[in-house]
Amino acid sequence: MSGDLRHPDRDPDRREFVAQKQEPFGAILSCIDSRVPPELLFDTGLGDLYVMRTGGEAVGPVVTGSVEYGPMTSGTPLIVVLGHQRCGAVAAAYESIRDGKPLPGNLDAIARALRPAYEQAVREGGSDPVETMARAQVELTASALRSNQDLAPLVAKGTLAVAGAYYSLDTGKVEVLAGAPTRP
């Protein structure tokens, strides 16, 4: 938020260090939005994060498998589902579902994946239904990952935290919505 970036682990020495083996401390599932690159938002470097990006954090088997990879193969202790302010994918899905007009091509798959968040946003109401839907999508996705048959045992053991978070484009602040990791 402050702009005091350290840009750690981005030099040739770090590249050589991680060339043979990686041990990221987190896995981030975020949106494809060009304004929300997790490595830059969290000021991380090479080998620090597994990053999966989909429109509106939409998930399916391949994405879920990608998110599971770090925790299940190398003990990555943190998954963050990161939504953001003014998400175009969520806005497009909201309008498509509300108006009953499918999006073109495979974009409609994103709208279908975001339908539960749309339904939750409609139930909750509020002054900005698209922002409500964006936050709902984060919380629903984080909850689904937290209770996933393969990740739930790691969460129950305390070796994995699955957090939902929301990034403000205006302020640069990341707000944890649910599942904040506890400190030992």
PyMOL commands that set and color helices and strands:
alter all, ss='L'
color gray80, all
select helices_A, chain A and resi 12-18+38-41+55-57+61-74+88-99+107-124+129-146+152-157
alter helices_A, ss='H'
color red, helices_A
select strands_A, chain A and resi 26-30+49-53+78-84+161-167+174-178
alter strands_A, ss='S'
color yellow, strands_A
deselect
rebuild
show_as cartoon
